[in-house]
Each structure stands twice: as C-alpha cells, then as structure tokens.
C-alpha cells in the first residue's frame, strides 16, 4: 500500500469539497471493499464468451466532442450485419471516447453516404440489439484515463459524456475499459477515487489498462484485457494474484503496431495464428482467456495519423487465404466466424 492520502485529496477526486481530515489506510481499504461489494451485487463484469473487437466510432479530442466514422469503405448496415452474423455476446471497446449521440451518421467525417440519417445513438443501439444474450454488460467502450492529467473534474466531465450514451441504451450499459493505465500508475487513494467517481456516475465494472495493470488495489478492477504478445502471461498471473476481484479476462491483439505487423504476413499465416488463439483458450487462475477477432479497424480520419505506422485498415472481410491452401480461399472473417462457432458456441453459454 502507498502512503495515506488526505481526506481533502480524496474528496477532491470525487469533485467534492473536503475537510482537512486524514483518510487512513483503513478508510481506503473500506472504500475498496465497498466497490467489491457493489460490483458483485451489480454483475459489474462481462459474462460473455463470444467477444469481438469491432470499432466504428472514435472521438477526436474530447471537448468539443468530434465523433468520427472509422470505416469509409463500410456503412452502418455492414457493421450491424457482421454482428448479426457473428452473434457475439460482448463488444469489446466498441467505441473510443465520448460520442455525440444525436448526430446523424451522414454528418460524420469518414461516413461514405452523407444521406444516412441514422443517428450515432441509434447505430450503437442497433448494434447492441444484434448481439446474442444482451444484458447490461454486453457493450464496453474505451475510456482514456489520461484526461485525469487535467484533474478529476475533467475526468468526471468526460465520464458524464460517456454516460449520456451508455445510460440511454436499452438496457443501459455499465462497464468501462480504462486505457492508458499502466502498472502502478496511480496511488491507492487516487485509483480508488477515480473508480469511485466513475461508479457514482453510474458505471459498475472496470478493466484497468490494456494489460491488466499491476499495482491496482484489489476491488477496483472487475475484469481485464490483455494484449497478446505485449507482456508475458506471468504478468497477468501476477495481476490475478493481486486482484482476485477480476472475474473474467479477454486477450486481444492490439494496434497500431501488432495489427500493422499482421498485415505483412500472408493470409494463411494470419489464419494459422487466429486458429492457434482459439485452440489455446484456457484458464489462468479463475479467468478464461479468449481471443476476440478483429473484424475491421481503421482510424484514417484522425488528423494525427499513426506516426511510423501511417494510415491503414485491417478489414478481415477483404483478406483471403490462398485457394490451394488449407483454408481453401476463405476470408479471415469467415475463418474467425467458424472458429467462434467451434470453440465458443452459443450453446455453451
């Protein structure tokens, strides 16, 4: 445990005014236990075993909200159709950053048809409706905690923007995947204050970082993501030993670099890797590892680009294996669907 924080600092994290009282280690621990109890009672973790990572919407900057469509070669109906076809029960990091829910998709930068009148909120709802076994933990957005650098009020304001989308879905969605949260990034008091502030808005379950950060007090994280190949699995095992409150974990292939590297491989090798991922699903502690497929991802509308990686998209519907090879010319998308049905069938849910 880190040193105690003042009650004024702790309440400041919650956007409240505080008295000059000392928050002891016991007080921090009690608040964490309250979070554990809350998450347990609220099912504050995803229960699905057919996750996909599919992102159509991002926010460029935070205030004002500038919602951007990431897939200029695909429409809303393509995304909805993929979800209906694949029948996932978890949409992992489905959008990044707060969104303008009232904006018609046709007005978004990057959307291929300016006459599309479906709003951002309607699109997200239609994608949620297309999932299997929909519940309050089906759709998980990406929330970048680096906004905390501008203070807890900035983080709270951004979280309220997220909540304006999540609370207006049916059913309301209550999970957040917190990104840019590295090992030991925050003191116990700061970390607890951040999670408490998010919980007070209405969110109920959290993943801390893309690699299940070490040093997070037990009780704050209720699920975890882990970037395949970024760190050894022993790192995740260490996280689990620290944080038994983590109930489920998903392994993903990150971007830009890992996915950019995939593009340099022949499609047959990509299919081999994906097959290996699904075949090697197992358990570490009590947390099952799943390998969600990347269906489509691009962020070519982002003005900052991707540095050394340039601008690229990974569209598995358009990557085909060799006709004479073991996969018979099938697309990476088709192969992923078959693997989902073989290893993570709906009948086992």
N, C-alpha and C positions, 0 to 999 in steps of 0.2 A: 504494500500500500504506500501511496505517496503521502506527503505531509498534509495535515489538516488544512482546509480552506475556511475562510471566514464565512459567517452566515450572510454577510452583505454580498460577498462574491458569489455565493451560491444562489441567492435570491436574484442577484443581478443577471445571472444566467437565465433565469426564468422571466426576465423582463419586469421584475417587481422591485419595489424599494425595500431595503432590508435594514434591520437594526444591527448595531455593532456587537453581535453575539458570535461566539465561536461555534462552528459546525465541527463536531468531533468526528473521529473515525467511526465511532458507533453510529452517529447520525447518518453518515454517508452509507454505511452498511445497511442501516434500516431502510433508507430510501431505495437502495438496490433490491432489497428483499421485497419491498412493495412493488417494484417493477416486475420482478419474477412472478409474484402472485397475480398481478394484473395480466401479464402475457399468458399465463397458464389458463386463467379463467376465460380469456377472450380468444383463445386459439390464435395467438399472435405469431404464428409461423405458418408457412405454406405446407399444406398436406398433400400436394400433388406429386406424382411420379412420372409425368409426361411433360417436362418443361421444354419450352423453346425460347430462344433469344431472338426476337424479331422486333426491330425498331424502325418505325416510320417517321416519328416526330422528335425533333430536338428543339431546344430553346437556345438561341444565340444571344448571350447576355441574359441578365435577369430582370433589370428594370430600365426601360420598359420591356415587357415580355414580347419577344420576337420569335414566334413559332415558325419553324421551317420544316418542309417536307423533304425527307432524305432520299427518296427514290424516284427520280424524274422519269424513269422508264416504266414505272408501275403506278397503278391507281389504287384508291381505297378498296375497290372491289377485288383487286388482286390480293391484298392483304387479308381481307375478310375471307376470301375463298381459300387461301392457304390454311387459315386457322380452322375453317370448317373441314377441310380435307385432312389435316393432321390431327385434329381433335386433342390439342394439348389441354392440360388442366392447370398449367402455370405459365404465365407470360412474364419472363424474367427481364427486368429493366426495359419494359415495353416502350417507355419514352424517357427522355433525359431533360431535366429542367422543367420549370413550371410552364404551363401552356395557356394560350388564350382560347378557352373552350368555345366561345361564341363565334369565332372567326370561321367563315366558310372555307373549306379546303381549297377551293378555286382561287382564293386570295393569298394562299401561302406561296412563298418563294420556293420554286422547285416543283410545284404540282403541275402535272402535264396538261390538265384541262381547266382553263380558267372559268368554265361554266359549271363546275361542280359546286353544288350548294350545300352538300352535307357539311355540318359544322365539325370542328375538331372534337367537341364533346360527343356528338352523335357517332362519329367514327370510332372513338375509343369504346363507347357503349356497344356498338355493333360487333367490334372485335371481341369484347368480353362475352357477349351473348353467344358467339360462335364457339366458345370453349366448351370442353366437357366438364361436368360436375362443378358448375360455377358456384363459388362461395365468396366470402369477404376477403379471402387471401389468394385469389386467383391471379390478380394483376399487380405487378410490383414495378414501380418506376425507379429511376436512378436519381438520387438526390446528392449533390456535391456539397460536402460539409465545409469546403474551403471558404464558403461565404461567411463562416464564423470568424474569419480574419477581420471582418468589418464589424464584429460584435454580435452579441446574442440577438439584438433587435433585428439585424439584417437576416440572420438565420431564421428567426421566427417569422418575419415577413415573407420570406421565400417559402417557408413551410406552409403558411396560410394560403399562398398562391397554389401550391400543390393540392392542399385540402379542398380548394374550391372546385377542382376537377374530381378528386377521389370521392368526396362526400356526395357528389351529385350523380355518381354512377349507381346503378341498381344491380346487385346490392353495393353499398358503399365499400370501397377497398381500403384496407387499413395497414398495409405493410410498406416499408421503405427499404431500399437498398442504398445504404450510405456509402458514397465513394470518396476517394482521397482521404481515407482514414487509415493511416499506416500504423505499424507496431509502436505502441507506447506514445502515440501522438498527443494524447491529452492526459492530464492528471485525472485521478479518480473523480475528483469533485467536478471538474469541467465536463468530463464524459457523462457523468450522471446527470448533470444539469442540462446538457444537450438533449439526452434521451427523455428526461422528464418534461422539458419544454415541448418536444415533439409529441409526447404522449398527451400532454394537456390540450393540444390542438385536436387530437382525435386519433392519431396513429397508434397502433398497438404492438407492432413487431418490427424488428430491425436486424439487418445484417450490417456489420461494421467493417467496411473496406471490401475490396475485391479479392483479398487474400486472407480472410478470417484473421484479422489483426490480433497479434499477441498483446498482452498488457491491458486488455479491456476488462473492467471489473465484471465478474460473473453476475448475470442477471440483466445486463444491458442488451446483449445480442440474443435473439431467439432463433435465428437461422444464419446461414453463412454461404458465401460464394467463395470459390477457389479457382484461380486462373491456372489451368493445366499448363505445366511446364515452367511456370514462373518461379515457384518455390518448391522444395521437396515436400512430399506428403508428411514428413515428420513435423514440418511447421504447422500443418493443420492438426496433426495429432496433439502437438503441444497446446494449440488453442483449445482443443476439446478438453484437455486435462485441466485447463484453467477455467473453462467456461461450460460447465455442464448444462447451463440454461439453453445452449444451442441444441435445437431439436432436429434439424434437418440441414443438409448441405447440398449444394449443386456445384459441379465442376463445369467451367466454361472455357472456351478458347477466346482470349482477349484480343483487342485490337487497339491501335492500328498495327503494331509490329507482327504479332503472331499470325493474324489473319492475312496480312500482306505477304508473309512468308509462304502461307498456304498457296497463294496464287502462283508462286514459282514452281509448284510441284505438279506433275502430271495428274490429271483427274483420277487415274486408277490408284495412285498413291494416296490422294485425298480420301478416296473411298475406303482404302485399307485402314487408314488412321481412324476414320469415323467408325468403321466396323470394330476395330480394336477397343475404342472407347466404350461402345455399348456392351461388348463382350466382357469387359473387365469391371463392370459395375460391381461394387461390393460394399462392405461396411468398414468404417474406421470408428471404433467406439460405437456409439449408437446412431451415427449419422451416415445415411446412404449417400453414395456418390452417384450423380447422374451426369450425363454428357448431353446437354441441350444442343440441338443443331442450330447453326447459323443459316437462316433462310435467305436473308438479304440484309445487307448493311451498306450504307454509304453516308457520307456527310459532306458531299461535294459542294454543298451550298455554303458551308462555313467559310467566312472570309479569311479566317486564319489558316485554313488548309490543314495539312498534317505534316508540315515540316519535311523531314527527309523521306517521308513515305508518299508525298504527293497526294493526289486525289484519286481514289479508286473505289470500286464497289465489289462486294463479293455476293454474287447472285447465283445461288446454288441451283436455281431453275434453268440456268443457261450454261452450266458446266457439265459436260457429258463425258462419260468414260469411253474407252476405246470399244468399238463394235465387236472386235475379235477377242477382247479381254474377258476376265472372269465376271465382269458386271454387265456385259452384253450391251454396252452403249447407253445404259440408263444414266439419267442425270443424278447429280449429288442429292438433289431434293428427293427424287424417287427412292434412292437408296436409304436416305435418312428416314423417310416415312416407313419403309419396310422394317428397318431396324427398331424404330419406335414400337411398331406393332408386334415385333418378335420379342423384344426384351422388356417393354414397358406397356403391355397391352392394357386396354381399359378394363378388361375382365378381371384384372388383379387388383384393381383399386378398391 
